[in-house]
């Protein structure tokens, strides 16, 4: 038993021993692996640094070659070649000739020259900066002007659109007005044609009425003339109203014995007669009173005189509308549309001393007959022939002398 136990212990011992040896071997192997990896890493870093150093050497060689072209190395391809002083001095002289204000005589090295060029460059850069500022300002002004221009163009375009709209509206109104005017013209032309037809009809009716009225007036005048002729037979010739005191055919003036106290008025007319053989009255013309005195008047001879038998002293004066002893009474019938209307004729008669009444009576002296119509009626109402009036019939019954408006005007017109 003790021998088996001892053998077991030997076996366990050797097993642990071999395990420890294996662990030590594995640890040594791992240490060698790490050292080798570190060595390989250092070797790779050294190779990389060498490569970078070579690249830097190439860059420095290129920069040195570039500098050698500027400062004048003898061999531009050899960075280690010596500089040629004469070449550098020649370059400095060229710079002095090109820029005398920068490279002055006392500046003989590149070290002296470079600060001057740097200062000149800085000055030029400042000028450029200032110019750039001016340009920026100008560009800002240009931008502002362009914005103003764009705004003005926008405003102008809007105004043009507004004006176009207004023009279109105005054209539309003008077209509408033209259409309205044309329609009105057409209506007026149609109305004109209608009026022309109406005027033609009215002219025809008027011509017919004028013809009828003319026929009626002729008939009336004939009746009046016939009645007047009958009445004049009943009346003796008008008695003399006065006589000529003196007459001068050369100055066409005369003096008559009818004055203010006899009722004489300026404008009153008289017919002068010379009493011939057998008491026949021989007319010498008419005179018109021009100036009235108390017992006589001055008159104008209106009728040309016979040089052998002129108007003279003693010739009698007659005015059927005048009576120095009383006022003659007048009545009007009919219309008086001529040069003198009824009111004017009434004023003439009143100025001659006559009296106008509205109705014929036994004491009426004259009936003045006008044209067909009644002045109190409106136009278009039925008009009356004056010879058919009640006043005309009363005049015939009372034996009143019938005259026309022209008879009155002949004796009393001023």
BAMI-466630 format. One record per residue: residue in three letters; x, y, z of N, C-alpha, C in turn. Coordinates in steps of 0.1 Angstrom, whole numbers. Layout:
N
  aa   nxx   nyy   nzz  caxx  cayy  cazz   cxx   cyy   czz
 ALA     X     Y     Z     X     Y     Z     X     Y     Z
...
***
This chain:
414
  aa   nxx   nyy   nzz  caxx  cayy  cazz   cxx   cyy   czz
 UNK     8   -12     0     0     0     0     8    12     0
 UNK    19    12     9    28    24     9    35    25    -4
 UNK    39    15   -11    46    16   -23    37    21   -34
 UNK    24    17   -34    15    23   -44    12    37   -41
 UNK    12    41   -29     9    55   -25    21    63   -29
 UNK    33    58   -27    45    65   -31    46    67   -46
 UNK    42    57   -53    42    58   -68    33    69   -73
 UNK    22    69   -66    12    79   -70    17    93   -68
 UNK    23    95   -57    29   108   -54    40   111   -64
 UNK    48   102   -68    58   105   -78    52   109   -92
 UNK    41   102   -95    35   105  -108    29   119  -107
 UNK    23   123   -96    17   136   -95    28   147   -96
 UNK    39   144   -89    50   153   -89    55   156  -103
 UNK    57   145  -110    62   147  -124    52   154  -133
 UNK    39   151  -130    29   157  -138    29   172  -136
 UNK    30   176  -124    31   191  -121    43   197  -127
 UNK    54   189  -126    67   195  -131    66   197  -146
 UNK    61   188  -153    60   189  -168    50   201  -171
 UNK    39   202  -163    30   213  -165    37   226  -163
 UNK    45   228  -153    52   240  -151    62   243  -162
 UNK    69   233  -166    78   235  -177    71   239  -190
 UNK    59   233  -192    51   237  -204    47   252  -203
 UNK    42   255  -191    38   269  -189    49   279  -190
 UNK    61   275  -185    73   284  -187    77   285  -202
 UNK    76   274  -209    79   275  -223    69   284  -231
 UNK    57   282  -227    47   290  -234    48   305  -231
 UNK    52   308  -219    54   322  -215    66   328  -222
 UNK    77   319  -223    89   324  -231    86   327  -245
 UNK    77   317  -251    73   319  -265    66   332  -267
 UNK    57   335  -258    48   347  -259    57   359  -257
 UNK    67   359  -248    76   371  -247    84   373  -259
 UNK    89   363  -266    96   364  -278    87   369  -289
 UNK    75   365  -289    66   370  -300    63   385  -298
 UNK    61   390  -286    58   404  -284    71   412  -288
 UNK    83   407  -284    95   414  -287    97   415  -302
 UNK    94   404  -309    95   404  -323    85   414  -330
 UNK    73   414  -325    63   423  -330    67   438  -328
 UNK    73   441  -316    77   454  -314    89   458  -323
 UNK    98   448  -325   109   451  -334   104   453  -348
 UNK    95   445  -353    90   447  -366    83   461  -367
 UNK    75   465  -357    69   478  -357    79   489  -358
 UNK    90   488  -350   100   499  -350   107   499  -364
 UNK   109   487  -370   115   487  -383   106   493  -393
 UNK    93   491  -393    84   497  -402    84   512  -400
 UNK    84   517  -388    84   531  -385    97   537  -390
 UNK   108   530  -389   121   536  -394   120   537  -409
 UNK   115   527  -415   113   528  -430   104   539  -434
 UNK    93   541  -427    84   552  -431    91   566  -429
 UNK    98   567  -417   105   580  -415   116   582  -426
 UNK   122   572  -429   132   573  -440   126   578  -453
 UNK   114   572  -456   107   576  -468   103   591  -468
 UNK    98   595  -456    94   609  -454   106   618  -455
 UNK   117   614  -450   129   622  -450   134   624  -465
 UNK   133   613  -473   137   613  -487   127   623  -494
 UNK   114   621  -491   105   630  -498   107   645  -494
 UNK   111   648  -482   114   661  -478   126   667  -485
 UNK   136   657  -486   148   661  -493   145   665  -508
 UNK   136   657  -514   132   661  -528   125   674  -528
 UNK   116   677  -518   109   690  -518   119   701  -516
 UNK   129   699  -507   139   710  -505   147   712  -517
 UNK   150   701  -524   158   703  -536   150   711  -546
 UNK   137   708  -548   129   716  -557   128   730  -553
 UNK   126   733  -540   125   747  -536   138   754  -538
 UNK   150   746  -535   163   752  -537   165   755  -552
 UNK   161   746  -561   162   749  -575   154   761  -579
 UNK   142   762  -574   133   774  -577   140   787  -572
 UNK   146   786  -560   152   798  -555   164   802  -563
 UNK   172   791  -567   184   793  -575   180   801  -588
 UNK   168   798  -594   164   806  -606   162   820  -603
 UNK   158   824  -591   155   837  -588   168   845  -584
 UNK   177   839  -576   188   846  -571   201   844  -580
 UNK   200   835  -589   211   834  -599   222   824  -596
 UNK   219   812  -591   229   802  -590   236   799  -603
 UNK   248   795  -602   255   791  -615   248   780  -622
 UNK   245   770  -614   238   758  -620   225   757  -613
 UNK   214   760  -620   200   759  -614   197   745  -610
 UNK   203   735  -617   200   721  -613   208   716  -601
 UNK   218   723  -597   226   719  -586   224   728  -574
 UNK   217   723  -564   214   732  -553   226   735  -545
 UNK   237   728  -546   249   730  -538   259   739  -545
 UNK   257   744  -557   266   752  -565   267   766  -558
 UNK   278   773  -560   280   786  -555   273   796  -563
 UNK   269   808  -556   262   819  -563   272   827  -571
 UNK   268   834  -581   276   843  -589   273   857  -585
 UNK   282   864  -579   279   878  -574   275   887  -586
 UNK   282   886  -597   279   895  -608   265   893  -613
 UNK   260   881  -613   246   879  -618   236   885  -608
 UNK   239   884  -595   229   890  -586   230   905  -587
 UNK   242   910  -588   243   925  -589   236   930  -602
 UNK   238   922  -613   231   926  -625   215   926  -623
 UNK   210   916  -616   196   915  -614   192   927  -605
 UNK   200   931  -595   197   943  -587   197   955  -595
 UNK   206   957  -604   207   969  -613   194   969  -622
 UNK   190   958  -627   178   957  -635   166   962  -627
 UNK   165   957  -614   154   961  -606   155   976  -603
 UNK   168   982  -601   169   996  -599   165  1004  -611
 UNK   168   999  -623   164  1006  -635   149  1006  -637
 UNK   143   995  -633   128   993  -635   121  1000  -624
 UNK   126  1001  -612   119  1007  -601   129  1016  -593
 UNK   133  1028  -599   142  1037  -593   138  1043  -579
 UNK   125  1044  -578   120  1050  -565   120  1040  -554
 UNK   120  1026  -557   121  1016  -547   135  1011  -544
 UNK   142  1008  -555   156  1003  -554   165  1015  -556
 UNK   169  1022  -545   178  1033  -546   193  1029  -546
 UNK   202  1039  -548   216  1035  -549   222  1029  -536
 UNK   217  1033  -525   222  1028  -512   218  1014  -509
 UNK   208  1009  -517   203   995  -515   210   986  -525
 UNK   220   978  -519   229   970  -528   226   955  -526
 UNK   219   951  -516   216   936  -514   202   933  -515
 UNK   199   920  -517   185   916  -518   178   918  -504
 UNK   186   917  -494   181   920  -480   176   934  -479
 UNK   183   943  -485   179   957  -485   167   960  -494
 UNK   167   953  -505   157   956  -515   143   950  -511
 UNK   143   937  -506   131   931  -503   121   938  -494
 UNK   126   945  -483   117   953  -475   110   964  -483
 UNK   118   970  -492   112   981  -500   101   976  -509
 UNK   104   964  -515    94   958  -524    82   954  -515
 UNK    84   949  -503    73   945  -495    65   957  -491
 UNK    72   969  -487    65   981  -484    57   986  -496
 UNK    64   986  -508    57   990  -520    45   981  -523
 UNK    47   968  -521    36   959  -523    24   961  -513
 UNK    28   964  -500    18   967  -491    10   980  -495
 UNK    18   990  -499    12  1003  -504     2  1000  -516
 UNK     7   992  -525    -2   989  -537   -14   981  -532
 UNK   -11   972  -522   -22   964  -517   -33   973  -510
 UNK   -27   983  -503   -37   993  -497   -45  1000  -507
 UNK   -37  1005  -518   -44  1011  -529   -55  1002  -535
 UNK   -50   990  -537   -60   980  -543   -72   978  -534
 UNK   -68   977  -521   -79   976  -511   -89   988  -512
 UNK   -83  1000  -512   -91  1012  -513   -99  1012  -526
 UNK   -92  1008  -537   -99  1007  -550  -111   997  -549
 UNK  -107   986  -543  -118   976  -541  -129   981  -533
 UNK  -126   989  -522  -137   996  -514  -145  1005  -523
 UNK  -138  1013  -531  -145  1022  -541  -154  1014  -550
 UNK  -147  1003  -555  -155   995  -564  -167   989  -557
 UNK  -165   985  -545  -176   979  -537  -187   990  -535
 UNK  -183  1002  -532  -192  1013  -530  -200  1016  -543
 UNK  -191  1016  -554  -197  1019  -567  -207  1007  -571
 UNK  -203   995  -567  -212   984  -570  -225   985  -562
 UNK  -223   990  -549  -235   992  -541  -244  1003  -547
 UNK  -237  1014  -552  -245  1024  -558  -252  1019  -571
 UNK  -244  1011  -578  -250  1006  -591  -261   997  -587
 UNK  -259   989  -577  -270   980  -572  -282   988  -568
 UNK  -280   999  -560  -291  1007  -556  -298  1014  -568
 UNK  -289  1019  -578  -295  1025  -590  -302  1015  -598
 UNK  -297  1003  -599  -304   992  -606  -317   989  -599
 UNK  -317   989  -586  -329   986  -579  -339   998  -581
 UNK  -334  1010  -581  -343  1022  -584  -348  1021  -598
 UNK  -339  1017  -607  -343  1016  -621  -354  1005  -623
 UNK  -351   994  -616  -361   983  -617  -375   988  -611
 UNK  -374   995  -599  -386  1000  -593  -393  1010  -602
 UNK  -385  1019  -609  -391  1029  -618  -397  1022  -630
 UNK  -390  1012  -635  -396  1004  -646  -408   997  -642
 UNK  -408   992  -629  -420   985  -624  -432   995  -623
 UNK  -428  1007  -618  -439  1017  -616  -444  1022  -630
 UNK  -434  1024  -639  -438  1028  -653  -447  1017  -660
 UNK  -443  1005  -658  -451   994  -664  -465   994  -658
 UNK  -465   996  -644  -479   997  -638  -487  1009  -643
 UNK  -480  1020  -644  -487  1032  -649  -492  1030  -664
 UNK  -483  1023  -672  -487  1020  -685  -499  1011  -685
 UNK  -499  1001  -676  -510   992  -675  -523   999  -671
 UNK  -521  1009  -661  -532  1017  -657  -538  1025  -668
 UNK  -528  1032  -675  -532  1040  -686  -539  1032  -697
 UNK  -534  1020  -700  -540  1011  -710  -554  1008  -705
 UNK  -556  1005  -692  -569  1002  -687  -578  1014  -688
 UNK  -573  1026  -685  -581  1038  -686  -585  1041  -701
 UNK  -574  1039  -710  -577  1041  -724  -587  1031  -729
 UNK  -586  1019  -725  -596  1009  -729  -610  1013  -724
 UNK  -611  1017  -711  -624  1022  -706  -629  1034  -713
 UNK  -620  1043  -716  -624  1055  -724  -628  1051  -738
 UNK  -621  1042  -744  -625  1038  -758  -639  1031  -757
 UNK  -641  1023  -746  -654  1016  -745  -665  1027  -743
 UNK  -662  1037  -734  -672  1047  -733  -675  1055  -746
 UNK  -663  1058  -753  -665  1065  -765  -673  1057  -775
 UNK  -670  1044  -776  -678  1035  -785  -692  1035  -781
 UNK  -695  1034  -768  -709  1034  -763  -716  1047  -767
 UNK  -708  1059  -764  -714  1072  -768  -716  1073  -783
 UNK  -707  1068  -790  -709  1068  -805  -721  1060  -809
 UNK  -723  1048  -803  -735  1040  -806  -747  1048  -802
 UNK  -747  1054  -790  -758  1061  -785  -761  1073  -794
 UNK  -751  1080  -798  -753  1092  -807  -758  1087  -821
 UNK  -753  1076  -825  -758  1071  -838  -772  1067  -837
 UNK  -776  1060  -826  -790  1057  -824  -799  1069  -823
 UNK  -793  1080  -816  -801  1092  -815  -802  1099  -828
 UNK  -791  1098  -836  -792  1104  -850  -802  1097  -858
 UNK  -802  1083  -857  -812  1076  -865  -826  1080  -860
 UNK  -828  1081  -847  -841  1085  -842  -845  1099  -847
 UNK  -835  1108  -847  -838  1122  -851  -841  1122  -866
 UNK  -833  1113  -874  -836  1113  -888  -850  1107  -891
 UNK  -853  1097  -883  -867  1092  -885  -877  1102  -881
 UNK  -874  1110  -870  -883  1120  -865  -884  1131  -876
 UNK  -872  1134  -882  -872  1145  -892  -881  1141  -904
 UNK  -880  1128  -908  -888  1123  -919  -903  1125  -915
 UNK  -906  1121  -902  -920  1122  -898  -924  1137  -898
 UNK  -915  1146  -893  -918  1160  -893  -920  1166  -907
 UNK  -911  1161  -916  -912  1166  -929  -925  1162  -935
 UNK  -930  1150  -932  -943  1146  -937  -954  1155  -931
 UNK  -952  1157  -917  -962  1166  -910  -962  1180  -916
 UNK  -949  1185  -918  -948  1199  -923  -954  1200  -937
 UNK  -952  1189  -945  -958  1189  -958  -973  1190  -957
 UNK  -979  1182  -948  -993  1182  -946  -998  1195  -941
 UNK  -990  1201  -931  -994  1214  -926  -993  1225  -936
 UNK  -983  1224  -945  -982  1234  -955  -994  1233  -965
 UNK  -997  1221  -968 -1009  1219  -976 -1022  1225  -970
 UNK -1023  1221  -957 -1035  1227  -949 -1034  1242  -948
 UNK -1022  1247  -945 -1021  1261  -944 -1024  1268  -957
 UNK -1019  1263  -968 -1022  1269  -981 -1037  1269  -984
 UNK -1043  1258  -980 -1058  1257  -982 -1064  1268  -973
 UNK -1060  1269  -960 -1066  1279  -952 -1063  1293  -957
 UNK -1050  1296  -961 -1047  1309  -966 -1056  1312  -978
 UNK -1058  1302  -987 -1066  1305  -999 -1080  1308  -994
 UNK -1085  1300  -984 -1099  1303  -980 -1100  1317  -973
 UNK -1090  1320  -965 -1090  1333  -958 -1088  1344  -968
 UNK -1080  1342  -978 -1078  1353  -988 -1092  1355  -995
 UNK -1098  1344  -998 -1111  1345 -1005 -1121  1352  -996
 UNK -1121  1349  -983 -1130  1355  -973 -1126  1370  -972
 UNK -1113  1373  -972 -1109  1387  -970 -1114  1395  -983
 UNK -1112  1389  -994 -1117  1396 -1006 -1132  1399 -1006
 UNK -1139  1388 -1002 -1154  1390 -1000 -1157  1401  -990
 UNK -1150  1400  -979 -1152  1410  -968 -1149  1424  -973
 UNK -1137  1426  -979 -1133  1439  -984 -1143  1444  -994
 UNK -1148  1435 -1003 -1158  1439 -1012 -1171  1444 -1005
 UNK -1175  1436  -995 -1187  1441  -987 -1184  1454  -980
 UNK -1172  1455  -974 -1169  1467  -967 -1169  1479  -977
 UNK -1162  1477  -989 -1162  1487  -999 -1176  1491 -1003
 UNK -1184  1481 -1005 -1198  1484 -1009 -1205  1492  -998
 UNK -1204  1488  -985 -1211  1495  -974 -1205  1508  -973
 UNK -1191  1510  -974 -1185  1523  -973 -1190  1532  -983
 UNK -1191  1527  -995 -1196  1535 -1006 -1210  1540 -1004
 UNK -1218  1531  -998 -1232  1535  -995 -1232  1546  -984
 UNK -1223  1544  -974 -1223  1553  -963 -1218  1567  -967
 UNK -1208  1567  -976 -1202  1580  -981 -1213  1588  -988
 UNK -1222  1581  -994 -1233  1588 -1001 -1241  1595  -991
 UNK -1243  1589  -979 -1251  1595  -969 -1244  1607  -962
 UNK -1231  1606  -962 -1223  1617  -955 -1220  1628  -965
 UNK -1221  1640  -961 -1216  1651  -970 -1201  1651  -968
 UNK -1194  1658  -977 -1179  1659  -976 -1176  1665  -962
 UNK -1165  1660  -957 -1160  1665  -944 -1159  1680  -944
 UNK -1164  1687  -934 -1162  1701  -934 -1148  1705  -931
 UNK -1143  1716  -935 -1129  1720  -933 -1127  1721  -918
 UNK -1115  1716  -914 -1110  1717  -900 -1102  1729  -897
 UNK -1097  1735  -908 -1089  1747  -907 -1084  1752  -920
 UNK -1074  1761  -920 -1069  1766  -933 -1054  1769  -932
 UNK -1048  1770  -943 -1033  1773  -944 -1031  1788  -942
 UNK -1023  1792  -932 -1020  1806  -930 -1009  1810  -940
 UNK  -999  1802  -942  -988  1806  -951  -981  1793  -955
 UNK  -975  1792  -967  -968  1780  -971  -956  1784  -979
 UNK  -945  1777  -978  -933  1780  -986  -929  1767  -993
 UNK  -932  1765 -1006  -928  1753 -1013  -913  1750 -1013
 UNK  -905  1761 -1012  -891  1759 -1013  -886  1752 -1000
 UNK  -890  1755  -989  -886  1749  -976  -895  1738  -972
 UNK  -906  1736  -980  -916  1725  -977  -922  1727  -963
 UNK  -925  1739  -959  -930  1742  -946  -943  1750  -948
 UNK  -952  1749  -938  -965  1756  -938  -969  1760  -924
 UNK  -978  1769  -922  -984  1773  -910  -999  1772  -911
 UNK -1005  1766  -901 -1020  1763  -902 -1026  1770  -890
 UNK -1039  1773  -891 -1046  1780  -880 -1052  1771  -870
 UNK -1047  1759  -868 -1051  1749  -858 -1041  1748  -847
 UNK -1044  1752  -835 -1034  1752  -824 -1037  1743  -813
 UNK -1030  1745  -801 -1031  1736  -790 -1045  1737  -784
 UNK -1052  1749  -784 -1065  1750  -778 -1075  1743  -787
 UNK -1072  1740  -800 -1081  1732  -809 -1079  1717  -808
 UNK -1069  1713  -800 -1066  1699  -798 -1056  1693  -808
 UNK -1048  1702  -814 -1038  1698  -823 -1026  1691  -816
 UNK -1021  1681  -822 -1010  1673  -816  -999  1671  -827
 UNK  -987  1670  -823  -976  1667  -832  -978  1654  -839
 UNK  -976  1653  -852  -978  1641  -860  -992  1641  -867
 UNK -1001  1649  -863 -1014  1650  -869 -1013  1654  -883
 UNK -1021  1647  -892 -1020  1650  -907 -1033  1656  -912
 UNK -1032  1665  -922 -1043  1671  -928 -1041  1671  -943
 UNK -1052  1669  -951 -1052  1670  -965 -1056  1685  -969
 UNK -1047  1691  -977 -1050  1705  -981 -1057  1705  -995
 UNK -1067  1713  -995 -1075  1714 -1008 -1076  1729 -1012
 UNK -1077  1731 -1025 -1079  1744 -1030 -1094  1744 -1036
 UNK -1102  1754 -1032 -1116  1755 -1036 -1116  1761 -1050
 UNK -1119  1753 -1060 -1119  1757 -1074 -1133  1762 -1078
 UNK -1134  1763 -1091 -1147  1768 -1097 -1158  1758 -1093
 UNK -1170  1763 -1090 -1181  1755 -1086 -1180  1748 -1073
 UNK -1170  1753 -1064 -1168  1747 -1051 -1161  1734 -1051
 UNK -1155  1730 -1063 -1148  1717 -1063 -1135  1718 -1056
 UNK -1133  1708 -1048 -1120  1707 -1040 -1109  1701 -1049
 UNK -1098  1708 -1050 -1086  1704 -1057 -1075  1701 -1047
 UNK -1071  1688 -1046 -1061  1684 -1036 -1047  1690 -1039
 UNK -1041  1695 -1028 -1027  1701 -1029 -1017  1693 -1022
 UNK -1021  1683 -1015 -1011  1674 -1008 -1015  1674  -993
 UNK -1006  1667  -986 -1008  1666  -971  -997  1673  -963
 UNK -1001  1677  -951  -991  1683  -942  -992  1676  -929
 UNK  -980  1676  -922  -980  1669  -909  -975  1679  -899
 UNK  -983  1681  -888  -980  1690  -877  -967  1686  -871
 UNK  -957  1696  -870  -944  1693  -864  -942  1701  -852
 UNK  -949  1712  -850  -947  1720  -838  -960  1728  -835
 UNK  -965  1726  -823  -978  1732  -819  -976  1744  -810
 UNK  -984  1754  -814  -985  1766  -806  -999  1768  -801
 UNK -1001  1779  -794 -1015  1781  -787 -1026  1781  -798
 UNK -1024  1791  -808 -1035  1793  -817 -1031  1788  -831
 UNK -1019  1783  -834 -1015  1779  -847 -1005  1768  -845
 UNK -1001  1762  -857  -991  1751  -856  -982  1752  -869
 UNK  -970  1748  -867  -961  1747  -879  -962  1732  -884
 UNK  -962  1731  -897  -964  1718  -904  -953  1716  -915
 UNK  -951  1703  -918  -942  1699  -929  -950  1695  -941
 UNK  -947  1701  -952  -954  1697  -965  -948  1683  -969
 UNK  -956  1673  -969  -951  1659  -972  -952  1656  -987
 UNK  -961  1663  -995  -963  1659 -1008  -956  1669 -1018
 UNK  -949  1664 -1028  -943  1673 -1038  -953  1682 -1044
 UNK  -948  1695 -1046  -957  1705 -1050  -956  1709 -1065
 UNK  -967  1712 -1070  -967  1717 -1084  -961  1731 -1084
 UNK  -951  1733 -1092  -944  1746 -1091  -954  1758 -1096
 UNK  -964  1754 -1104  -973  1765 -1109  -985  1767 -1100
 UNK  -989  1756 -1093 -1001  1757 -1084  -997  1751 -1071
 UNK  -988  1757 -1064  -984  1750 -1051  -995  1753 -1040
 UNK  -993  1746 -1028 -1001  1749 -1017  -998  1763 -1012
 UNK -1010  1770 -1008 -1008  1784 -1005 -1018  1789  -994
 UNK -1017  1801  -991 -1026  1807  -981 -1041  1806  -985
 UNK -1049  1802  -975 -1063  1800  -978 -1068  1786  -981
 UNK -1059  1778  -985 -1063  1764  -988 -1068  1757  -975
 UNK -1079  1750  -977 -1086  1744  -965 -1079  1731  -961
 UNK -1080  1727  -948 -1074  1715  -943 -1085  1706  -938
 UNK -1084  1693  -942 -1094  1683  -938 -1087  1671  -932
 UNK -1092  1666  -921 -1089  1653  -915 -1101  1647  -910
 UNK -1106  1636  -916 -1119  1630  -912 -1119  1625  -898
 UNK -1107  1623  -892 -1106  1617  -879 -1105  1628  -868
 UNK -1104  1641  -873 -1102  1652  -863 -1114  1661  -864
 UNK -1117  1666  -852 -1128  1676  -851 -1124  1686  -840
 UNK -1122  1698  -843 -1117  1708  -834 -1128  1712  -823
 UNK -1141  1708  -826 -1152  1711  -817 -1154  1700  -807
 UNK -1151  1687  -810 -1154  1676  -801 -1144  1664  -805
 UNK -1144  1654  -796 -1136  1642  -799 -1144  1633  -807
 UNK -1137  1627  -818 -1144  1617  -826 -1143  1604  -818
 UNK -1153  1595  -820 -1154  1583  -812 -1152  1571  -822
 UNK -1142  1562  -818 -1138  1551  -826 -1141  1538  -819
 UNK -1144  1527  -827 -1146  1514  -822 -1138  1504  -832
 UNK -1131  1494  -826 -1124  1484  -834 -1131  1471  -834
 UNK -1131  1464  -845 -1135  1450  -846 -1125  1442  -855
 UNK -1123  1430  -852 -1113  1421  -860 -1099  1422  -854
 UNK -1090  1415  -861 -1076  1415  -857 -1068  1424  -865
 UNK -1057  1429  -859 -1048  1439  -866 -1033  1433  -865
 UNK -1030  1423  -873 -1016  1417  -872 -1005  1424  -880
 UNK -1009  1436  -886  -999  1442  -895  -988  1450  -887
 UNK  -983  1460  -894  -972  1468  -888  -976  1474  -875
 UNK  -988  1479  -875  -994  1486  -862 -1005  1477  -857
 UNK -1004  1473  -844 -1014  1465  -838 -1025  1474  -833
 UNK -1035  1468  -827 -1047  1476  -822 -1043  1486  -811
 UNK -1034  1482  -802 -1030  1491  -791 -1023  1503  -797
 UNK -1014  1501  -807 -1007  1512  -812 -1016  1521  -820
 UNK -1026  1516  -827 -1036  1524  -834 -1044  1532  -823
 UNK -1047  1526  -812 -1055  1533  -802 -1047  1545  -797
 UNK -1034  1543  -795 -1025  1554  -790 -1025  1565  -800
 UNK -1024  1562  -813 -1024  1572  -823 -1036  1580  -823
 UNK -1048  1573  -822 -1061  1580  -822 -1062  1589  -810
 UNK -1057  1584  -798 -1058  1592  -786 -1049  1605  -787
 UNK -1037  1603  -794 -1028  1614  -795 -1034  1625  -805
 UNK -1043  1620  -814 -1049  1630  -823 -1062  1636  -817
 UNK -1065  1632  -805 -1077  1638  -798 -1089  1630  -799
 UNK -1088  1617  -805 -1100  1609  -806 -1102  1600  -793
 UNK -1113  1594  -793 -1117  1585  -781 -1121  1571  -787
 UNK -1115  1561  -780 -1118  1547  -784 -1127  1541  -775
 UNK -1137  1534  -780 -1147  1527  -772 -1148  1512  -776
 UNK -1155  1504  -768 -1155  1490  -772 -1168  1486  -779
 UNK -1178  1495  -778 -1191  1491  -785 -1196  1503  -793
 UNK -1203  1499  -804 -1208  1509  -813 -1221  1515  -808
 UNK -1222  1528  -808 -1234  1535  -804 -1239  1545  -814
 UNK -1250  1552  -810 -1255  1562  -820 -1245  1574  -822
 UNK -1236  1576  -812 -1227  1587  -813 -1213  1583  -818
 UNK -1212  1570  -822 -1199  1565  -828 -1197  1571  -842
 UNK -1184  1576  -844 -1181  1583  -857 -1175  1573  -866
 UNK -1166  1564  -862 -1159  1555  -871 -1158  1541  -865
 UNK -1160  1531  -874 -1157  1517  -871 -1145  1512  -878
 UNK -1134  1509  -871 -1122  1505  -878 -1122  1489  -879
 UNK -1122  1484  -891 -1124  1470  -894 -1110  1464  -897
 UNK -1107  1453  -889 -1095  1446  -892 -1097  1433  -900
 UNK -1088  1423  -897 -1089  1411  -905 -1098  1401  -897
 UNK -1100  1389  -904 -1109  1379  -898 -1102  1374  -885
 UNK -1110  1373  -874 -1105  1368  -861 -1109  1377  -850
 UNK -1108  1371  -838 -1111  1378  -826 -1098  1379  -817
 UNK -1093  1390  -814 -1081  1391  -806 -1082  1385  -792
 UNK -1094  1383  -787 -1096  1377  -774 -1095  1362  -774
 UNK -1096  1356  -786 -1096  1341  -787 -1081  1336  -789
 UNK -1079  1324  -784 -1066  1317  -785 -1064  1312  -799
 UNK -1051  1310  -803 -1049  1305  -816 -1054  1291  -818
 UNK -1061  1288  -828 -1067  1275  -830 -1082  1275  -828
 UNK -1087  1285  -820 -1101  1286  -818 -1108  1291  -830
 UNK -1121  1289  -830 -1129  1294  -842 -1128  1309  -843
 UNK -1124  1314  -854 -1123  1329  -857 -1135  1334  -864
 UNK -1138  1347  -862 -1151  1353  -866 -1147  1364  -877
 UNK -1155  1364  -887 -1154  1375  -897 -1160  1388  -891
 UNK -1152  1399  -891 -1156  1411  -885 -1169  1417  -891
 UNK -1172  1413  -904 -1184  1419  -910 -1196  1412  -905
 UNK -1194  1400  -898 -1205  1393  -893 -1208  1395  -878
 UNK -1200  1405  -872 -1201  1408  -858 -1213  1417  -855
 UNK -1217  1417  -843 -1228  1425  -839 -1225  1440  -840
 UNK -1212  1443  -837 -1208  1457  -838 -1209  1462  -852
 UNK -1205  1454  -861 -1205  1458  -875 -1220  1460  -880
 UNK -1228  1451  -876 -1242  1453  -879 -1248  1466  -873
 UNK -1244  1469  -861 -1249  1481  -854 -1244  1493  -861
 UNK -1231  1492  -866 -1225  1504  -874 -1234  1506  -886
 UNK -1237  1496  -893 -1246  1497  -905 -1259  1504  -901
 UNK -1265  1499  -890 -1278  1504  -886 -1277  1519  -882
 UNK -1266  1523  -875 -1265  1537  -871 -1259  1546  -881
 UNK -1254  1540  -892 -1248  1548  -903 -1234  1553  -899
 UNK -1227  1545  -891 -1213  1548  -887 -1204  1546  -899
 UNK -1195  1556  -901 -1185  1555  -912 -1175  1544  -910
 UNK -1173  1535  -919 -1164  1523  -918 -1150  1526  -925
 UNK -1139  1524  -917 -1126  1526  -922 -1117  1514  -920
 UNK -1106  1514  -927 -1096  1503  -925 -1085  1509  -916
 UNK -1075  1500  -912 -1064  1505  -904 -1055  1515  -912
 UNK -1054  1512  -925 -1046  1521  -934 -1052  1535  -934
 UNK -1065  1536  -934 -1072  1550  -934 -1068  1557  -921
 UNK -1067  1550  -910 -1063  1557  -897 -1049  1561  -898
 UNK -1040  1551  -902 -1026  1554  -902 -1023  1566  -912
 UNK -1030  1568  -922 -1028  1579  -932 -1029  1592  -925
 UNK -1038  1593  -915 -1041  1607  -910 -1034  1609  -896
 UNK -1031  1598  -889 -1027  1600  -875 -1013  1594  -872
 UNK -1007  1587  -882  -993  1582  -879  -983  1593  -877
 UNK  -975  1591  -867  -965  1602  -863  -953  1600  -872
***
